[in-house]
Amino acid sequence: MSRSFDGRIVVVSGAAIGFGRAIAETFAARGAIVHGCDVRAPELTALAAATGAWTSVVDLTDRNAARAWIAGVEADAGRAVDVLVNNAGGVAGQAHAPIETVSDADWDRVLEINLGAAMALSRACVPGMKAAGAGAIVNIASGAAFKASLTGVQAYCAAKHAVLGLTRQLCHELGPFGIRVNAVAPGFVRSNEAAERQWAGYSPERQRQIVEGVALRRLGAPQDIANAVAFLASDKASFISGEILSVNGGH
Ligand SMILES: NC(=O)c1ccc[n+]([C@@H]2O[C@H](COP(=O)([O-])OP(=O)(O)OC[C@H]3O[C@@H](n4cnc5c(N)ncnc54)[C@H](O)[C@@H]3O)[C@@H](O)[C@H]2O)c1
């Protein structure tokens, strides 16, 4: 494995399980000093033990906590964050409900995790990146950033569409400072227990349709997503910004 991120400070939100865990492992294996946060303490402890990553329990719906986490990372490192991966997200345990029954609290929570957290962490990392004249931000969007979500959760689909807007706007705002902003849009991956429950909720016919809707006729794995994130964050992508890279086996 190449040590292409040797000594770089890489921050990953939602690092405890699924894509976030694979992303944290991938950067750590390439020599990065990885800082991961999540609300899942035991899984963060497991990540730290397996990779040497620094981990913190942070609820990213609390924007002050998000800001304080990045300030702590910068203080520990003695310098700016090199790479920010806004991975925390998901449907917060929700399933489709008719729009007329969706509560404000459920709507707000999904927006906070998928969009608000990405804004708050970007806002916190950018001053250091600007001072350094370099940085890379990779946002995790979704196939639901382009069309209706398999989950049926309206707030999730709306938030992931908005993540593309945030990516494109920040690309232009931050490009003059040497900061690149891109997104990865994963297709459906059986990445954790929630995704397994979602998959199990589909009939065999629906499962077959989903797989047959993929050109490669299989679902992806968390490592497929992590590889794309590592590429966009790397020097090999030094002239790529504002791009949305679908990692979905071909749709
Ligand atoms: N699994 C898929 O099929 C799929 C497809 C497209 C996009 N995505 C997106 O990829 C990302 C990772 O998805 P996943 O399937 O690996 O896991 P996930 O969607 O279940 O959750 C991601 C991580 O975010 C953490 N998190 C949730 N709320 C948080 C909060 N308030 N503060 C801090 N951390 C919090 C979770 O604990 C989890 O570790 C998410 O943004 C998700 O929306 C997933």
The ligand as an ORCA input file, in Angstrom:
! r2SCAN-3c Opt
* xyz 0 1
  N     -24.894      2.552      2.644
  C     -25.365      3.029      1.514
  O     -25.934      2.311      0.691
  C     -25.181      4.496      1.178
  C     -25.461      4.899     -0.118
  C     -25.289      6.234     -0.461
  C     -24.815      7.131      0.478
  N     -24.570      6.718      1.737
  C     -24.039      7.711      2.676
  O     -22.743      7.317      3.039
  C     -22.444      7.790      4.360
  C     -22.038      6.623      5.210
  O     -23.089      5.686      5.204
  P     -23.035      4.268      5.912
  O     -24.039      3.439      5.205
  O     -21.646      3.807      6.002
  O     -23.505      4.557      7.428
  P     -24.747      5.347      8.051
  O     -25.484      6.075      7.012
  O     -25.527      4.426      8.894
  O     -24.062      6.399      9.039
  C     -22.861      7.028      8.862
  C     -22.180      7.272     10.195
  O     -22.598      8.555     10.676
  C     -22.732      8.463     12.080
  N     -23.611      9.491     12.580
  C     -24.958      9.541     12.473
  N     -25.429     10.603     13.128
  C     -24.361     11.257     13.654
  C     -24.209     12.433     14.451
  N     -25.267     13.141     14.832
  N     -22.978     12.791     14.810
  C     -21.899     12.069     14.456
  N     -21.972     10.956     13.703
  C     -23.202     10.546     13.316
  C     -23.320      7.053     12.281
  O     -23.176      6.621     13.621
  C     -22.512      6.240     11.304
  O     -21.315      5.752     11.867
  C     -23.689      8.506      4.827
  O     -23.566      9.892      4.548
  C     -24.782      7.897      3.982
  O     -25.888      8.743      3.852
  C     -24.724      5.426      2.119
*
